[in-house]
Amino acid sequence: DNRDSQSQITDPKQLSGGERSFATISMLISLGECIESPFRVMDEFDVFMDAVSRNKALETLIETGKRNSNRQYIFITPQDISSITP
């Protein structure tokens, strides 16, 4: 249960590298909704993520890009993206 005080992390230093990466992507997507910019670039955003978090992050980024077709999105990753369908 994620509602009890024992399971809540209050210090970001306690997060794993992948959890920090996922939190950063979430924050950047939120900020991107408030900041007008014709393009967004994310470089090696998924390096520390496990496969499940990586797929969810990619799905979220692609859906965000589809919703904002007036902006350009550039995602740079050393990971295999052959399983991703736009």
C-alpha positions as CSV (number, residue, x, y, z in Angstrom):
1,D,0.0,0.0,0.0
2,N,1.6,3.3,-1.1
3,R,-0.4,5.4,1.4
4,D,1.4,4.4,4.5
5,S,4.2,6.6,5.8
6,Q,6.7,3.7,5.7
7,S,6.5,3.4,1.9
8,Q,6.8,7.1,1.0
9,I,10.2,8.3,-0.1
10,T,10.8,12.0,0.9
11,D,14.4,12.2,0.0
12,P,15.1,12.0,-3.8
13,K,18.6,10.6,-3.0
14,Q,16.9,7.4,-1.9
15,L,15.5,6.8,-5.4
16,S,17.3,4.5,-7.9
17,G,18.9,6.0,-11.0
18,G,15.9,4.8,-13.1
19,E,13.4,6.2,-10.7
20,R,15.1,9.6,-10.8
21,S,15.2,9.5,-14.6
22,F,11.5,8.7,-14.7
23,A,10.7,11.5,-12.2
24,T,12.8,13.9,-14.2
25,I,10.9,13.0,-17.4
26,S,7.6,13.5,-15.7
27,M,8.7,16.9,-14.4
28,L,10.0,18.0,-17.9
29,I,6.7,16.9,-19.5
30,S,4.8,19.0,-17.0
31,L,7.0,22.0,-17.4
32,G,6.8,21.6,-21.2
33,E,3.0,22.2,-20.9
34,C,3.7,25.6,-19.4
35,I,6.7,26.8,-21.5
36,E,6.3,27.7,-25.1
37,S,9.1,26.2,-27.2
38,P,9.0,24.9,-30.8
39,F,11.0,21.8,-29.9
40,R,12.0,19.5,-27.1
41,V,15.2,17.4,-26.9
42,M,15.9,14.6,-24.5
43,D,19.3,13.0,-24.6
44,E,20.0,9.6,-23.0
45,F,16.9,10.0,-20.8
46,D,16.4,6.2,-20.4
47,V,20.0,5.0,-19.7
48,F,19.3,4.1,-16.0
49,M,15.8,2.8,-16.4
50,D,14.7,-0.8,-16.3
51,A,12.7,-2.2,-19.3
52,V,9.3,-1.6,-17.8
53,S,10.0,2.0,-16.8
54,R,11.7,2.6,-20.1
55,N,8.7,1.4,-22.2
56,K,6.3,3.4,-20.1
57,A,8.4,6.5,-20.4
58,L,8.7,6.1,-24.2
59,E,4.9,5.6,-24.5
60,T,4.3,8.7,-22.5
61,L,6.8,10.8,-24.5
62,I,5.3,9.6,-27.8
63,E,1.8,10.3,-26.7
64,T,2.8,13.7,-25.5
65,G,4.5,14.4,-28.9
66,K,1.3,13.3,-30.7
67,R,-0.8,15.6,-28.6
68,N,1.5,18.5,-29.4
69,S,1.9,18.2,-33.1
70,N,2.9,21.8,-33.4
71,R,6.2,21.0,-31.7
72,Q,9.2,18.9,-32.6
73,Y,10.4,16.2,-30.3
74,I,13.9,14.7,-30.5
75,F,14.7,11.7,-28.3
76,I,18.3,10.5,-28.3
77,T,19.0,7.1,-26.8
78,P,21.7,4.5,-27.1
79,Q,19.1,1.8,-26.3
80,D,17.3,-0.3,-28.9
81,I,14.0,1.3,-30.1
82,S,13.0,-1.3,-32.7
83,S,10.0,-2.4,-30.6
84,I,8.6,1.1,-30.4
85,T,5.9,2.0,-32.9
86,P,5.1,5.7,-33.4
